[in-house]
């Protein structure tokens, strides 16, 4: 797909539930997950490398996080809302609200920004 076609397709597929984008490079050596807002802010840079993409909602991104780190991440319902609990070896667990931004923060911390499938 050409750059313009990819952007058109992202906009065509996008719904209000989509908060994330999973995209890969033409070389198929790199896989990236981002908040759609972050992707939009840097789409000019990203589009040069983008070969394909998949839009994800919050639940799908949670499943990606849980799949990659099943022993380290959990989700708990509490009186103050839903929380993510990130087990950190040798340290206290990190707890934060279950939000798209926090899912992405934990995902990036776990993968160190280097995702290859």
Buried (B, 14 or more C-beta within 10 A) or exposed (E): EEEEEBBEBBEEEEEEEBBBBBBBBEEEEBBBBBBBEBBEEEBEEBBEEBEEBEBBBBEBBBEBBBEBBEEBBBEEEEEEEEBBBBEEEEEEEBEBEBBBEBBBBBBBBBBEEEBEE
